[in-house]
Amino acid sequence: MLDKLTTEKRNKKTINLDQMTSLEICTVMNEEDRNVPLAIECVLPKIAQAIDTIAEKVANGGRLIYAGAGTSGRLGLMDAVECVPTFGVPGNMVIGLIAGGQSAFVKAVEGAEDSKELAITELKELNFSEKDVLVGIAASGRTPYVISALEYAEKIGSETVSIACNPNAAISPYARLAIEIDAGSEVLTGSTRLKAGTAQKLILNMISTGIMIRMGKVYKNLMVDLKMTNEKLEERGRRMIMEATGVDYQTANSTLSLAENNVKPAIVMILASCDYAQATKRLLLSHGFVGEAIK
């Protein structure tokens, strides 16, 4: 089975990898990495479809659940964690499941990816329902943990998406929407943390960012719902208000204070010439979209 997977085949360009200089290693890796965005370009319509499907579910109270093992699980978990500070969403809106539990993020748990029961148990613990969406991630496209998660999600009527880095992946029939990327064999044979991992990371970037844009978490190209949890982010918030409205630093700072350190209503306050209470009401009526709130 493994010998038929693109991710497991030997790369002809790197047969003598152990004999290469450091510069030659960097050069061939860089050349191979260029294939990743080209491979993703072929599946952009499916990624866009995934964004629209998930955004609709999440907007109606559902959650996005990533499920993967090894590198795939770590990437899903990392993407989920980043959504909270970047877009100001609740911590349970985007969740990453990794075979072996969260401790597997830093230390591999032997055999976890082969457990079908584990995936079902974890989804049940989350009270996973038909309102939610499951995105199964597997570089090989054949991970039992991920297949089991997709099977369970499909059984209870949930929307399902799969991401694999091999054509005709084993997990694809278990998902309503299957995304398959073929970026070619790895520089280091079978090391799917390389091109396959990069491909998965780029796709997850698109999915989570696209969902949040569709949900009004972005105004123009500014992440106006970010959580200002440190001095750097507070400064970014002030600069964001300046960029969005054209006001000076002092005005941005004072308005941000009046808006209780929330960037989005501060922008609406300035652009719609209203107070914090009115800005909050406008945002509520516009479902969080700044562009609509200032009209």
Backbone as CSV, one residue per row, in Angstrom:
resi,resn,N_x,N_y,N_z,CA_x,CA_y,CA_z,C_x,C_y,C_z
1,MET,0.822,-1.218,0.000,0.000,0.000,0.000,0.854,1.266,0.000
2,LEU,1.838,1.333,0.924,2.638,2.547,1.040,3.392,2.878,-0.239
3,ASP,3.833,1.833,-0.965,4.635,2.080,-2.166,3.836,2.758,-3.271
4,LYS,2.509,2.796,-3.131,1.676,3.440,-4.142,1.399,4.915,-3.813
5,LEU,1.794,5.354,-2.623,1.550,6.722,-2.194,2.661,7.655,-2.684
6,THR,2.249,8.787,-3.258,3.227,9.772,-3.719,4.129,10.226,-2.580
7,THR,3.550,10.400,-1.409,4.319,10.897,-0.265,5.366,9.900,0.223
8,GLU,5.277,8.656,-0.232,6.231,7.632,0.200,7.265,7.294,-0.870
9,LYS,7.104,7.830,-2.059,8.034,7.516,-3.145,9.344,8.278,-2.984
10,ARG,10.408,7.725,-3.555,11.713,8.375,-3.484,11.791,9.477,-4.534
11,ASN,12.344,10.583,-4.147,12.501,11.731,-5.040,13.794,11.562,-5.830
12,LYS,13.674,11.520,-7.144,14.840,11.271,-8.002,15.892,12.372,-7.891
13,LYS,15.454,13.575,-7.514,16.397,14.693,-7.414,17.281,14.597,-6.174
14,THR,16.865,13.759,-5.223,17.600,13.726,-3.955,18.119,12.335,-3.603
15,ILE,18.357,11.520,-4.614,18.888,10.171,-4.379,20.199,10.231,-3.599
16,ASN,21.010,11.262,-3.877,22.299,11.415,-3.193,22.256,12.539,-2.158
17,LEU,21.131,12.652,-1.469,20.931,13.721,-0.494,22.031,13.761,0.570
18,ASP,22.455,12.592,1.016,23.473,12.532,2.077,24.859,12.976,1.620
19,GLN,25.028,13.129,0.311,26.316,13.567,-0.230,26.323,15.050,-0.599
20,MET,25.186,15.706,-0.445,25.074,17.109,-0.858,25.683,18.050,0.173
21,THR,26.124,19.204,-0.313,26.561,20.263,0.592,25.323,20.900,1.227
22,SER,25.545,21.683,2.258,24.418,22.343,2.920,23.677,23.257,1.951
23,LEU,24.410,23.952,1.097,23.778,24.839,0.122,22.975,24.039,-0.890
24,GLU,23.492,22.902,-1.308,22.764,22.054,-2.259,21.489,21.513,-1.624
25,ILE,21.551,21.162,-0.343,20.356,20.688,0.361,19.299,21.783,0.406
26,CYS,19.728,22.988,0.785,18.790,24.112,0.847,18.198,24.415,-0.519
27,THR,19.037,24.332,-1.555,18.593,24.653,-2.913,17.540,23.667,-3.401
28,VAL,17.794,22.372,-3.216,16.836,21.382,-3.705,15.547,21.418,-2.889
29,MET,15.649,21.695,-1.596,14.432,21.807,-0.794,13.609,23.010,-1.231
30,ASN,14.290,24.109,-1.503,13.598,25.313,-1.965,12.908,25.070,-3.303
31,GLU,13.602,24.382,-4.186,13.025,24.070,-5.501,11.796,23.183,-5.363
32,GLU,11.869,22.185,-4.502,10.741,21.280,-4.300,9.568,21.981,-3.616
33,ASP,9.875,22.883,-2.687,8.814,23.612,-1.988,7.979,24.464,-2.938
34,ARG,8.557,24.877,-4.055,7.822,25.691,-5.028,6.656,24.921,-5.643
35,ASN,6.733,23.607,-5.587,5.649,22.792,-6.158,4.379,22.835,-5.309
36,VAL,4.527,23.199,-4.036,3.388,23.144,-3.117,2.267,24.109,-3.509
37,PRO,2.539,25.423,-3.654,1.443,26.321,-4.034,0.853,26.003,-5.398
38,LEU,1.663,25.450,-6.300,1.142,25.070,-7.620,0.159,23.904,-7.490
39,ALA,0.466,22.973,-6.590,-0.443,21.848,-6.357,-1.739,22.322,-5.703
40,ILE,-1.617,23.273,-4.784,-2.805,23.804,-4.104,-3.685,24.575,-5.076
41,GLU,-3.076,25.239,-6.043,-3.842,26.015,-7.027,-4.893,25.145,-7.718
42,CYS,-4.591,23.875,-7.889,-5.510,22.963,-8.575,-6.776,22.678,-7.770
43,VAL,-6.717,22.898,-6.450,-7.872,22.560,-5.605,-8.491,23.792,-4.946
44,LEU,-8.164,24.974,-5.414,-8.712,26.196,-4.811,-10.239,26.234,-4.796
45,PRO,-10.929,25.792,-5.859,-12.405,25.787,-5.799,-12.953,24.934,-4.659
46,LYS,-12.295,23.814,-4.378,-12.751,22.960,-3.270,-12.474,23.604,-1.920
47,ILE,-11.344,24.280,-1.808,-11.040,24.977,-0.554,-12.064,26.085,-0.323
48,ALA,-12.402,26.809,-1.384,-13.415,27.868,-1.286,-14.760,27.285,-0.871
49,GLN,-15.098,26.121,-1.411,-16.347,25.454,-1.041,-16.341,25.084,0.441
50,ALA,-15.193,24.618,0.915,-15.065,24.272,2.333,-15.275,25.506,3.205
51,ILE,-14.699,26.625,2.807,-14.851,27.874,3.566,-16.316,28.250,3.677
52,ASP,-17.027,28.246,2.566,-18.439,28.637,2.569,-19.286,27.695,3.428
53,THR,-19.028,26.401,3.301,-19.787,25.408,4.068,-19.563,25.575,5.563
54,ILE,-18.297,25.697,5.953,-17.963,25.796,7.374,-18.443,27.122,7.952
55,ALA,-18.256,28.213,7.203,-18.677,29.534,7.687,-20.170,29.559,7.991
56,GLU,-20.957,28.935,7.148,-22.412,28.905,7.362,-22.755,28.139,8.634
57,LYS,-22.079,27.023,8.837,-22.328,26.212,10.034,-21.923,26.965,11.297
58,VAL,-20.736,27.566,11.275,-20.227,28.264,12.449,-21.084,29.490,12.762
59,ALA,-21.536,30.184,11.720,-22.389,31.356,11.924,-23.706,30.984,12.586
60,ASN,-24.099,29.728,12.450,-25.347,29.253,13.049,-25.111,28.472,14.340
61,GLY,-23.964,28.719,14.969,-23.702,28.117,16.276,-22.908,26.839,16.260
62,GLY,-22.489,26.393,15.085,-21.697,25.176,14.994,-20.228,25.426,15.285
63,ARG,-19.442,24.361,15.298,-18.018,24.466,15.564,-17.221,23.791,14.444
64,LEU,-15.996,24.228,14.292,-15.062,23.592,13.356,-14.123,22.716,14.177
65,ILE,-14.107,21.424,13.865,-13.244,20.484,14.571,-12.243,19.895,13.580
66,TYR,-10.961,20.089,13.860,-9.911,19.452,13.076,-9.542,18.129,13.747
67,ALA,-9.257,17.100,12.956,-8.804,15.832,13.515,-7.650,15.298,12.679
68,GLY,-6.547,14.986,13.343,-5.389,14.461,12.633,-4.437,13.773,13.583
69,ALA,-3.421,13.145,13.018,-2.401,12.470,13.819,-1.029,13.009,13.430
70,GLY,-0.097,12.992,14.360,1.259,13.438,14.058,1.305,14.878,13.601
71,THR,2.075,15.138,12.553,2.206,16.493,12.022,0.852,17.074,11.639
72,SER,0.011,16.275,11.023,-1.311,16.749,10.606,-2.138,17.214,11.801
73,GLY,-2.096,16.437,12.882,-2.820,16.815,14.088,-2.252,18.073,14.717
74,ARG,-0.928,18.183,14.715,-0.291,19.374,15.294,-0.660,20.628,14.511
75,LEU,-0.705,20.515,13.200,-1.064,21.667,12.368,-2.509,22.091,12.618
76,GLY,-3.400,21.129,12.743,-4.799,21.454,13.033,-4.945,22.108,14.386
77,LEU,-4.249,21.575,15.379,-4.304,22.132,16.727,-3.745,23.550,16.753
78,MET,-2.649,23.763,16.051,-2.028,25.088,16.003,-2.938,26.106,15.332
79,ASP,-3.600,25.706,14.258,-4.503,26.615,13.560,-5.686,26.986,14.454
80,ALA,-6.188,25.991,15.179,-7.328,26.232,16.082,-6.948,27.214,17.187
81,VAL,-5.802,27.005,17.788,-5.350,27.861,18.891,-5.167,29.306,18.435
82,GLU,-4.659,29.492,17.238,-4.368,30.834,16.735,-5.631,31.636,16.428
83,CYS,-6.756,30.964,16.239,-7.989,31.680,15.898,-8.477,32.566,17.043
84,VAL,-8.177,32.180,18.271,-8.680,32.935,19.428,-8.062,34.331,19.513
85,PRO,-6.736,34.461,19.560,-6.170,35.815,19.647,-6.298,36.614,18.360
86,THR,-6.251,35.935,17.223,-6.285,36.643,15.938,-7.667,37.208,15.633
87,PHE,-8.714,36.433,15.918,-10.055,36.830,15.518,-11.017,37.040,16.685
88,GLY,-10.540,36.877,17.903,-11.373,37.139,19.068,-12.549,36.200,19.227
89,VAL,-12.420,34.963,18.736,-13.524,34.000,18.833,-13.407,33.204,20.130
90,PRO,-14.507,32.605,20.588,-14.437,31.754,21.779,-13.494,30.578,21.553
91,GLY,-12.906,30.088,22.617,-11.938,29.003,22.505,-12.515,27.689,22.028
92,ASN,-13.842,27.544,22.094,-14.463,26.284,21.661,-15.073,26.373,20.267
93,MET,-14.826,27.462,19.544,-15.387,27.580,18.195,-14.572,26.774,17.186
94,VAL,-13.262,26.788,17.337,-12.365,26.006,16.477,-11.516,25.139,17.395
95,ILE,-11.605,23.828,17.224,-10.938,22.881,18.118,-10.070,21.921,17.315
96,GLY,-8.882,21.670,17.810,-7.993,20.710,17.160,-7.879,19.434,17.971
97,LEU,-8.156,18.305,17.346,-7.976,17.000,17.984,-6.763,16.318,17.374
98,ILE,-5.888,15.793,18.228,-4.710,15.073,17.756,-4.704,13.687,18.382
99,ALA,-4.440,12.688,17.583,-4.415,11.315,18.079,-3.416,11.191,19.223
100,GLY,-3.910,10.699,20.373,-3.054,10.583,21.538,-3.250,11.699,22.539
101,GLY,-4.140,12.655,22.211,-4.414,13.759,23.124,-3.418,14.891,22.972
102,GLN,-3.656,15.991,23.667,-2.836,17.184,23.491,-1.372,16.974,23.859
103,SER,-1.083,16.006,24.707,0.314,15.721,25.037,1.082,15.224,23.816
104,ALA,0.343,14.698,22.825,0.981,14.208,21.604,1.505,15.349,20.741
105,PHE,1.137,16.578,21.110,1.643,17.741,20.361,3.154,17.853,20.518
106,VAL,3.666,17.499,21.699,5.099,17.644,21.952,5.824,16.305,22.026
107,LYS,5.080,15.221,22.169,5.718,13.904,22.242,4.837,12.877,21.559
108,ALA,5.405,12.182,20.595,4.641,11.201,19.831,4.080,10.114,20.740
109,VAL,2.819,9.761,20.496,2.170,8.675,21.240,2.053,7.487,20.304
110,GLU,2.829,6.462,20.585,2.900,5.310,19.692,1.538,4.629,19.525
111,GLY,1.184,4.359,18.277,-0.031,3.605,17.977,-1.319,4.397,18.023
112,ALA,-1.258,5.657,18.469,-2.495,6.443,18.618,-3.201,6.637,17.289
113,GLU,-2.449,6.831,16.231,-3.081,7.109,14.941,-3.803,5.896,14.378
114,ASP,-3.509,4.718,14.913,-4.165,3.495,14.441,-5.448,3.180,15.203
115,SER,-5.749,3.991,16.222,-6.933,3.723,17.044,-8.186,4.366,16.455
116,LYS,-9.142,3.537,16.107,-10.415,4.041,15.599,-11.340,4.438,16.751
117,GLU,-11.219,3.744,17.862,-12.092,4.021,19.004,-11.774,5.375,19.626
118,LEU,-10.500,5.740,19.627,-10.066,6.979,20.265,-10.730,8.195,19.638
119,ALA,-10.813,8.232,18.316,-11.414,9.372,17.625,-12.881,9.536,18.005
120,ILE,-13.604,8.435,18.053,-15.031,8.474,18.393,-15.229,8.937,19.831
121,THR,-14.400,8.422,20.727,-14.485,8.813,22.140,-14.279,10.311,22.300
122,GLU,-13.272,10.851,21.617,-12.959,12.276,21.742,-14.068,13.149,21.163
123,LEU,-14.655,12.736,20.066,-15.752,13.499,19.476,-16.983,13.473,20.391
124,LYS,-17.245,12.325,21.002,-18.375,12.231,21.933,-18.148,13.111,23.149
125,GLU,-16.904,13.178,23.613,-16.580,14.028,24.765,-16.815,15.504,24.458
126,LEU,-16.696,15.865,23.183,-16.945,17.250,22.762,-18.420,17.506,22.480
127,ASN,-19.250,16.464,22.635,-20.668,16.556,22.260,-20.808,16.973,20.802
128,PHE,-19.961,16.396,19.972,-19.983,16.684,18.540,-21.354,16.336,17.970
129,SER,-21.920,17.267,17.164,-23.263,17.042,16.634,-23.341,17.446,15.169
130,GLU,-24.543,17.288,14.616,-24.753,17.622,13.199,-24.595,19.121,12.934
131,LYS,-24.578,19.937,13.973,-24.368,21.383,13.809,-22.914,21.702,13.494
132,ASP,-22.010,20.774,13.850,-20.571,21.015,13.713,-20.038,20.519,12.372
133,VAL,-18.793,20.876,12.090,-18.106,20.416,10.878,-16.807,19.741,11.276
134,LEU,-16.530,18.590,10.701,-15.265,17.893,10.956,-14.369,17.996,9.733
135,VAL,-13.131,18.439,9.953,-12.123,18.457,8.900,-11.050,17.439,9.280
136,GLY,-10.995,16.348,8.543,-10.005,15.308,8.796,-8.750,15.565,7.975
137,ILE,-7.602,15.563,8.647,-6.330,15.898,7.990,-5.393,14.702,8.059
138,ALA,-4.900,14.244,6.906,-3.964,13.117,6.893,-3.075,13.223,5.660
139,ALA,-1.797,13.392,5.868,-0.867,13.523,4.737,-0.934,12.287,3.851
140,SER,-0.877,11.121,4.475,-0.939,9.872,3.711,-2.317,9.657,3.112
141,GLY,-3.330,10.166,3.811,-4.706,9.974,3.359,-5.263,8.626,3.763
142,ARG,-4.607,7.967,4.743,-5.076,6.631,5.119,-5.079,6.393,6.631
143,THR,-4.945,7.448,7.424,-4.844,7.309,8.879,-6.146,6.801,9.495
144,PRO,-6.133,5.649,10.177,-7.353,5.077,10.766,-8.066,6.030,11.725
145,TYR,-7.321,6.760,12.543,-7.899,7.720,13.495,-8.764,8.740,12.763
146,VAL,-8.261,9.245,11.638,-8.977,10.258,10.872,-10.174,9.655,10.142
147,ILE,-9.982,8.488,9.571,-11.084,7.806,8.888,-12.229,7.545,9.856
148,SER,-11.899,7.092,11.050,-12.925,6.809,12.056,-13.678,8.084,12.444
149,ALA,-12.937,9.184,12.599,-13.578,10.464,12.950,-14.541,10.895,11.854
150,LEU,-14.127,10.757,10.604,-14.982,11.135,9.481,-16.211,10.234,9.401
151,GLU,-16.004,8.944,9.633,-17.120,7.993,9.619,-18.173,8.362,10.663
152,TYR,-17.700,8.667,11.854,-18.619,9.014,12.939,-19.367,10.306,12.623
153,ALA,-18.634,11.306,12.125,-19.260,12.584,11.797,-20.312,12.417,10.710
154,GLU,-20.002,11.612,9.729,-20.948,11.368,8.641,-22.178,10.620,9.158
155,LYS,-21.956,9.709,10.065,-23.044,8.900,10.618,-24.074,9.756,11.337
156,ILE,-23.614,10.813,12.030,-24.559,11.641,12.778,-25.062,12.829,11.965
157,GLY,-24.672,12.890,10.697,-25.215,13.906,9.804,-24.447,15.214,9.744
158,SER,-23.193,15.207,10.159,-22.389,16.428,10.134,-21.737,16.630,8.762
159,GLU,-21.415,17.883,8.455,-20.622,18.168,7.261,-19.197,17.683,7.507
160,THR,-18.588,17.102,6.485,-17.238,16.570,6.631,-16.355,17.000,5.458
161,VAL,-15.094,17.313,5.786,-14.095,17.697,4.794,-12.837,16.894,5.080
162,SER,-12.185,16.408,4.040,-10.911,15.710,4.235,-9.802,16.438,3.476
163,ILE,-8.607,16.416,4.053,-7.428,17.004,3.411,-6.347,15.932,3.387
164,ALA,-5.935,15.549,2.187,-4.904,14.526,2.033,-3.868,14.985,1.014
165,CYS,-2.677,14.434,1.106,-1.592,14.830,0.207,-1.225,13.725,-0.765
166,ASN,-2.208,12.915,-1.104,-2.071,11.870,-2.115,-3.351,11.810,-2.936
167,PRO,-3.244,11.582,-4.238,-4.463,11.414,-5.046,-5.144,10.092,-4.707
168,ASN,-6.455,10.056,-4.877,-7.248,8.849,-4.598,-7.010,8.352,-3.168
169,ALA,-6.994,9.286,-2.235,-6.701,8.967,-0.840,-7.791,8.094,-0.225
170,ALA,-7.382,7.235,0.688,-8.326,6.320,1.341,-9.370,7.071,2.156
171,ILE,-9.037,8.259,2.679,-10.004,8.990,3.510,-11.041,9.738,2.672
172,SER,-10.765,9.953,1.407,-11.636,10.792,0.571,-13.082,10.317,0.490
173,PRO,-13.343,9.015,0.338,-14.744,8.568,0.254,-15.535,8.786,1.543
174,TYR,-14.851,9.045,2.640,-15.529,9.226,3.922,-15.918,10.680,4.177
175,ALA,-15.553,11.570,3.252,-15.858,12.991,3.420,-16.801,13.472,2.329
176,ARG,-17.685,14.383,2.684,-18.584,14.958,1.679,-17.807,15.838,0.704
177,LEU,-16.733,16.446,1.212,-15.871,17.274,0.363,-14.432,16.824,0.580
178,ALA,-13.826,16.251,-0.452,-12.464,15.728,-0.349,-11.486,16.637,-1.082
179,ILE,-10.474,17.100,-0.349,-9.427,17.932,-0.926,-8.154,17.102,-0.988
180,GLU,-7.641,16.885,-2.192,-6.433,16.091,-2.396,-5.369,16.929,-3.090
181,ILE,-4.176,16.975,-2.511,-3.066,17.730,-3.079,-1.947,16.755,-3.419
182,ASP,-1.358,16.939,-4.581,-0.217,16.107,-4.977,0.956,17.020,-5.308
183,ALA,1.829,17.221,-4.323,2.997,18.092,-4.503,4.246,17.286,-4.829
184,GLY,4.068,16.003,-5.087,5.212,15.166,-5.436,5.881,14.558,-4.219
185,SER,6.836,13.693,-4.462,7.528,12.990,-3.381,8.390,13.937,-2.565
186,GLU,8.626,13.555,-1.320,9.373,14.399,-0.398,10.880,14.364,-0.679
187,VAL,11.573,15.433,-0.323,13.031,15.486,-0.445,13.653,14.370,0.392
188,LEU,13.135,14.194,1.601,13.540,13.109,2.473,12.402,12.098,2.456
189,THR,12.649,10.949,1.891,11.596,9.981,1.595,10.674,9.708,2.791
190,GLY,9.394,9.949,2.570,8.379,9.662,3.573,8.245,10.685,4.680
191,SER,9.061,11.740,4.670,8.998,12.748,5.730,7.928,13.774,5.390
192,THR,6.698,13.458,5.750,5.560,14.295,5.349,5.418,15.576,6.174
193,ARG,6.354,15.827,7.101,6.370,17.127,7.776,6.920,18.196,6.841
194,LEU,7.451,17.776,5.674,8.053,18.712,4.723,6.998,19.258,3.763
195,LYS,6.994,18.850,2.505,6.054,19.435,1.537,4.597,19.168,1.896
196,ALA,4.308,17.978,2.351,2.926,17.662,2.727,2.486,18.543,3.895
197,GLY,3.368,18.707,4.872,3.043,19.563,6.014,2.847,21.007,5.597
198,THR,3.705,21.468,4.687,3.572,22.842,4.186,2.249,23.024,3.458
199,ALA,1.884,22.052,2.640,0.615,22.117,1.904,-0.567,22.179,2.862
200,GLN,-0.542,21.340,3.890,-1.633,21.331,4.863,-1.716,22.661,5.606
201,LYS,-0.570,23.189,5.989,-0.549,24.473,6.702,-1.134,25.583,5.837
202,LEU,-0.765,25.639,4.573,-1.283,26.677,3.675,-2.791,26.554,3.500
203,ILE,-3.277,25.335,3.395,-4.717,25.131,3.217,-5.478,25.503,4.487
204,LEU,-4.953,25.126,5.649,-5.604,25.496,6.903,-5.609,27.009,7.081
205,ASN,-4.524,27.675,6.661,-4.494,29.137,6.688,-5.667,29.706,5.895
206,MET,-5.875,29.174,4.703,-6.958,29.650,3.838,-8.314,29.388,4.464
207,ILE,-8.504,28.182,4.988,-9.808,27.808,5.533,-10.176,28.678,6.728
208,SER,-9.308,28.752,7.732,-9.656,29.500,8.942,-9.765,30.996,8.667
209,THR,-8.852,31.537,7.875,-8.911,32.971,7.558,-10.155,33.280,6.728
210,GLY,-10.445,32.437,5.745,-11.623,32.642,4.908,-12.915,32.600,5.707
211,ILE,-13.000,31.661,6.641,-14.187,31.554,7.489,-14.386,32.838,8.286
212,MET,-13.321,33.326,8.878,-13.418,34.514,9.717,-13.760,35.769,8.899
213,ILE,-13.273,35.835,7.686,-13.656,36.944,6.803,-15.147,36.877,6.509
214,ARG,-15.633,35.684,6.209,-17.058,35.482,5.915,-17.938,35.799,7.129
215,MET,-17.348,35.778,8.323,-18.115,36.018,9.552,-17.960,37.447,10.073
216,GLY,-17.321,38.315,9.295,-17.212,39.716,9.696,-16.095,40.013,10.668
217,LYS,-15.138,39.114,10.788,-14.020,39.327,11.703,-12.918,40.188,11.090
218,VAL,-13.122,40.593,9.851,-12.121,41.389,9.129,-12.803,42.596,8.500
219,TYR,-12.167,43.767,8.593,-12.635,44.964,7.885,-11.540,45.373,6.926
220,LYS,-11.879,45.418,5.635,-10.890,45.577,4.568,-9.878,44.449,4.731
221,ASN,-8.604,44.737,5.044,-7.686,43.632,5.313,-7.117,43.714,6.725
222,LEU,-7.937,44.235,7.643,-7.521,44.423,9.026,-8.242,43.432,9.949
223,MET,-7.496,42.812,10.869,-8.100,41.830,11.783,-8.670,42.556,12.992
224,VAL,-9.832,43.155,12.778,-10.410,44.103,13.735,-11.007,43.473,14.990
225,ASP,-11.013,42.141,15.070,-11.532,41.484,16.268,-10.422,40.867,17.109
226,LEU,-9.183,41.247,16.857,-8.085,40.644,17.604,-8.197,40.946,19.093
227,LYS,-7.648,40.039,19.903,-7.610,40.226,21.351,-6.305,40.943,21.704
228,MET,-6.400,42.099,22.334,-5.210,42.862,22.694,-4.709,42.415,24.067
229,THR,-3.913,41.361,24.058,-3.492,40.725,25.306,-2.087,41.127,25.750
230,ASN,-1.407,41.972,24.972,-0.085,42.450,25.375,0.174,43.816,24.746
231,GLU,1.286,44.430,25.097,1.577,45.788,24.622,1.698,45.858,23.102
232,LYS,2.301,44.845,22.516,2.451,44.830,21.060,1.092,44.852,20.370
233,LEU,0.167,44.029,20.871,-1.154,43.955,20.262,-1.983,45.208,20.542
234,GLU,-1.769,45.822,21.688,-2.453,47.088,21.975,-2.008,48.161,20.987
235,GLU,-0.717,48.184,20.730,-0.193,49.148,19.764,-0.715,48.853,18.362
236,ARG,-0.797,47.562,18.036,-1.329,47.172,16.729,-2.781,47.626,16.600
237,GLY,-3.531,47.514,17.700,-4.929,47.950,17.691,-5.053,49.435,17.391
238,ARG,-4.219,50.248,18.009,-4.251,51.701,17.757,-3.906,51.991,16.300
239,ARG,-2.869,51.329,15.799,-2.453,51.535,14.407,-3.537,51.085,13.443
240,MET,-4.244,50.042,13.816,-5.329,49.534,12.979,-6.449,50.564,12.861
241,ILE,-6.774,51.196,13.977,-7.812,52.240,13.970,-7.367,53.412,13.095
242,MET,-6.098,53.770,13.197,-5.561,54.853,12.363,-5.653,54.499,10.880
243,GLU,-5.280,53.266,10.542,-5.320,52.814,9.146,-6.752,52.808,8.609
244,ALA,-7.688,52.359,9.430,-9.075,52.199,8.982,-9.818,53.524,8.862
245,THR,-9.415,54.503,9.678,-10.208,55.742,9.750,-9.466,57.000,9.324
246,GLY,-8.133,56.951,9.335,-7.358,58.136,8.957,-7.128,59.114,10.088
247,VAL,-7.518,58.764,11.326,-7.318,59.671,12.457,-5.873,59.595,12.946
248,ASP,-5.492,60.556,13.793,-4.143,60.550,14.333,-4.047,59.596,15.530
249,TYR,-2.825,59.436,16.036,-2.561,58.466,17.113,-3.355,58.790,18.376
250,GLN,-3.379,60.035,18.740,-4.069,60.438,19.971,-5.568,60.132,19.901
251,THR,-6.170,60.440,18.737,-7.601,60.168,18.569,-7.878,58.669,18.601
252,ALA,-7.002,57.912,17.958,-7.163,56.455,17.959,-7.090,55.915,19.384
253,ASN,-6.137,56.410,20.136,-5.932,55.939,21.509,-7.118,56.296,22.409
254,SER,-7.588,57.534,22.327,-8.705,57.961,23.178,-9.999,57.239,22.807
255,THR,-10.218,57.033,21.508,-11.431,56.328,21.072,-11.388,54.870,21.503
256,LEU,-10.214,54.271,21.421,-10.058,52.881,21.859,-10.393,52.747,23.342
257,SER,-9.999,53.716,24.123,-10.325,53.709,25.556,-11.832,53.806,25.767
258,LEU,-12.489,54.687,25.010,-13.941,54.834,25.114,-14.662,53.555,24.673
259,ALA,-14.019,52.818,23.762,-14.611,51.570,23.259,-14.200,50.369,24.093
260,GLU,-13.703,50.638,25.298,-13.315,49.582,26.233,-12.298,48.625,25.616
261,ASN,-11.350,49.224,24.883,-10.251,48.482,24.252,-10.715,47.474,23.202
262,ASN,-11.803,47.777,22.513,-12.292,46.947,21.414,-12.131,47.711,20.103
263,VAL,-11.314,47.171,19.214,-10.972,47.874,17.974,-12.184,48.086,17.079
264,LYS,-12.979,47.054,16.911,-14.089,47.120,15.956,-15.075,48.253,16.260
265,PRO,-15.626,48.334,17.473,-16.541,49.452,17.753,-15.839,50.804,17.707
266,ALA,-14.539,50.847,18.024,-13.809,52.115,17.952,-13.796,52.636,16.522
267,ILE,-13.611,51.744,15.573,-13.625,52.132,14.155,-15.008,52.643,13.764
268,VAL,-16.046,51.928,14.196,-17.413,52.339,13.873,-17.730,53.687,14.517
269,MET,-17.281,53.905,15.728,-17.510,55.173,16.416,-16.976,56.352,15.602
270,ILE,-15.810,56.157,15.038,-15.182,57.238,14.266,-15.848,57.403,12.904
271,LEU,-16.008,56.309,12.189,-16.527,56.391,10.817,-18.025,56.696,10.760
272,ALA,-18.759,56.323,11.811,-20.200,56.588,11.829,-20.549,57.750,12.748
273,SER,-19.533,58.385,13.332,-19.735,59.535,14.239,-20.783,59.229,15.310
274,CYS,-20.535,58.165,16.065,-21.485,57.765,17.115,-20.735,57.386,18.377
275,ASP,-21.467,57.151,19.457,-20.822,56.761,20.704,-20.693,55.234,20.767
276,TYR,-20.110,54.768,21.864,-19.830,53.335,21.999,-21.115,52.500,21.998
277,ALA,-22.130,52.952,22.697,-23.385,52.203,22.751,-24.011,52.070,21.364
278,GLN,-23.995,53.174,20.605,-24.557,53.132,19.248,-23.722,52.247,18.326
279,ALA,-22.403,52.327,18.477,-21.515,51.496,17.649,-21.762,50.017,17.916
280,THR,-21.930,49.683,19.194,-22.202,48.293,19.566,-23.529,47.821,18.975
281,LYS,-24.532,48.671,19.015,-25.837,48.329,18.452,-25.745,48.152,16.943
282,ARG,-25.030,49.057,16.288,-24.858,48.960,14.829,-24.183,47.635,14.449
283,LEU,-23.168,47.260,15.209,-22.456,46.015,14.934,-23.350,44.804,15.167
284,LEU,-24.183,44.883,16.182,-25.117,43.790,16.453,-26.094,43.617,15.297
285,LEU,-26.621,44.725,14.807,-27.584,44.678,13.703,-26.950,44.248,12.391
286,SER,-25.652,44.496,12.250,-24.956,44.138,11.006,-24.232,42.807,11.125
287,HIS,-24.524,42.070,12.209,-23.901,40.763,12.451,-22.379,40.849,12.505
288,GLY,-21.876,41.986,12.986,-20.438,42.122,13.195,-19.651,42.674,12.012
289,PHE,-20.308,42.968,10.913,-19.598,43.465,9.737,-19.443,44.987,9.822
290,VAL,-18.213,45.454,9.921,-17.950,46.886,10.082,-18.477,47.681,8.893
291,GLY,-18.248,47.178,7.693,-18.699,47.887,6.496,-20.189,48.173,6.494
292,GLU,-20.964,47.203,7.002,-22.408,47.388,7.092,-22.776,48.312,8.260
293,ALA,-22.024,48.215,9.334,-22.338,48.979,10.530,-22.153,50.481,10.324
294,ILE,-21.260,50.869,9.438,-20.989,52.306,9.244,-21.871,52.932,8.180
295,LYS,-22.673,52.119,7.485,-23.534,52.676,6.466,-24.691,53.452,7.099
